[in-house]
Amino acid sequence: MGNIIRLSDEKCLGVRYLACGDKDNQYIISGTPGNALGAYLDGGNITVYGNAQDATGDTMNAGEITIHGSTGDAAGYAMRGGQIYIKKDAGYRAGIHMKQYKDKLPVMVIGGTAGSFLGEYQAGGIILVLGIGHERRSIAGNFCATGMHGGIMFLRTENVPKSMPSQVSVLNAKAEELKLIEDYITRYCEKFNEDKYKIMDSNYLVIRPNSNNPYRQLYCYS
């Protein structure tokens, strides 16, 4: 890891494209950075003690972003590698166009809830919504997984989101499926001081494209 860069107050408030394309520096931000924080991030590390605005991690390729608050819309837009950890909530269209290639596996963990169109056109990677503090309500908005044709999504809830498309399957996760996300839950709990065992000992829905999936025919060459 390269230099440690500390930003606070007027140095970061609303500033767009912070750490854009960074490969090896560590950013520690106190305040609310602007849109496209960590866009094209390629190995750097960003920690925000506050909220983030829209398009956090846009087209991120590698590295890690940690938000000790909530994000605006389109977090992880076209993300293709690395990890994003959001302590609280994400806005609309989190994980839109998330994809993966060869050894790249993008992962987004949302501790609270996600807005409508979560995982829209998802083509790869893992989206995990924990719904901490929202156990009695739906933790994803309307039209979740619309256009999803790859990847996998986990929701820590028993409540199926409204307006789910017929082109995806929604099932209760099995023990072997939960092993896919245990390390990311561990990482989240270490970052935000949550009880891993309580969070793991919960019902999870797993969402995947259907095997007979017209979305895949629309978006994937065969």
SVG drawing of the C-alpha trace seen along z (x, -y; Angstrom):
<svg xmlns="http://www.w3.org/2000/svg" viewBox="-45 -24 49 51">
<polyline fill="none" stroke="black" stroke-width="0.4" points="0.0,0.0 1.3,-3.5 0.7,-6.8 -2.0,-7.5 -4.0,-10.5 -6.3,-12.1 -9.1,-14.4 -11.7,-16.2 -14.3,-18.9 -13.8,-21.5 -11.1,-19.3 -13.6,-16.6 -17.2,-18.0 -18.9,-17.4 -15.7,-16.9 -16.2,-14.5 -13.9,-11.7 -11.8,-11.4 -9.3,-8.5 -10.4,-8.0 -8.3,-5.3 -6.0,-5.0 -3.9,-1.8 -2.1,-1.8 -2.9,-4.7 -5.0,-4.6 -7.6,-7.4 -9.2,-8.2 -12.0,-10.7 -14.0,-12.5 -17.1,-14.1 -19.2,-13.6 -17.3,-13.2 -19.1,-13.9 -20.2,-11.7 -18.1,-8.9 -15.9,-8.3 -13.4,-5.7 -14.4,-5.5 -12.2,-3.1 -10.4,-2.3 -7.7,0.3 -6.3,1.4 -6.5,-1.6 -8.3,-1.6 -10.9,-4.2 -12.5,-4.6 -15.2,-7.3 -16.3,-8.3 -19.6,-9.7 -21.9,-9.2 -21.1,-9.0 -23.1,-10.4 -24.0,-8.8 -21.9,-6.3 -19.5,-5.2 -17.1,-2.7 -18.3,-3.4 -16.5,-0.8 -14.2,0.2 -11.7,2.8 -9.9,3.7 -9.4,2.5 -11.8,1.8 -14.2,-1.0 -15.7,-1.2 -18.5,-3.7 -19.3,-4.3 -22.7,-5.6 -25.0,-5.4 -24.5,-5.9 -26.6,-7.6 -27.8,-6.0 -25.9,-3.6 -23.3,-2.4 -21.0,0.1 -22.3,-0.9 -20.6,1.4 -18.3,2.6 -16.1,5.5 -13.8,6.2 -12.9,5.3 -15.2,4.9 -17.6,2.2 -18.8,2.3 -21.6,-0.1 -22.6,-0.2 -26.1,-1.5 -28.3,-2.0 -27.8,-2.3 -30.1,-4.2 -31.6,-3.2 -29.9,-1.0 -27.1,0.3 -25.0,2.9 -26.4,1.9 -24.5,3.6 -22.2,5.4 -20.1,7.9 -17.1,10.2 -14.3,11.6 -11.9,14.4 -10.4,14.0 -12.2,10.7 -15.1,11.0 -16.9,7.8 -18.6,7.9 -20.9,5.3 -22.2,5.6 -25.0,3.3 -25.7,3.4 -29.1,1.8 -31.5,1.6 -31.3,1.0 -33.6,-1.1 -35.5,0.0 -33.8,1.7 -31.1,3.4 -28.9,5.4 -30.5,4.2 -28.8,6.0 -26.5,7.7 -24.1,10.0 -21.8,11.2 -20.4,10.8 -22.1,10.9 -24.6,8.4 -25.4,9.0 -28.0,7.0 -28.0,7.6 -31.0,5.5 -29.6,4.8 -32.3,3.1 -34.9,3.8 -35.7,7.4 -39.5,7.0 -39.7,5.2 -38.6,5.7 -35.0,4.7 -34.9,4.1 -37.2,1.8 -39.3,2.6 -38.1,4.3 -35.1,6.0 -32.9,8.0 -34.7,6.6 -32.6,7.7 -30.3,9.9 -28.6,12.5 -25.5,13.5 -24.0,13.3 -25.8,13.9 -27.7,11.9 -28.3,12.6 -31.0,10.8 -31.0,11.4 -34.8,11.5 -37.9,13.7 -39.7,11.0 -39.5,11.3 -39.2,7.8 -42.1,6.5 -42.3,6.7 -39.7,9.5 -39.3,10.4 -40.3,13.9 -36.9,14.3 -35.1,14.8 -35.5,17.4 -35.9,16.6 -35.2,19.4 -34.2,19.8 -30.4,20.1 -28.9,23.4 -25.9,23.9 -23.5,24.5 -24.6,21.3 -24.1,19.3 -20.4,20.4 -20.0,18.1 -20.7,15.0 -19.4,15.9 -16.0,14.3 -17.7,11.1 -20.0,11.0 -17.0,11.5 -15.2,8.6 -18.3,6.4 -18.7,7.3 -15.0,6.5 -15.3,3.1 -18.5,2.0 -18.5,3.9 -21.5,6.2 -22.2,9.7 -21.2,12.1 -22.9,15.1 -26.2,13.3 -26.1,12.1 -25.2,15.6 -27.9,17.3 -30.7,15.8 -32.8,16.6 -31.3,15.6 -33.0,15.4 -30.8,16.2 -31.6,14.7 -30.2,16.0 -31.2,15.9 -33.6,18.7 -32.1,21.6 -34.6,20.9 -33.8,17.2 -34.8,15.0 -32.7,12.2 -29.6,14.2 -30.7,14.6 -31.0,10.8 -27.7,9.9 -25.2,12.8 -23.8,14.0 -24.1,17.7"/>
</svg>
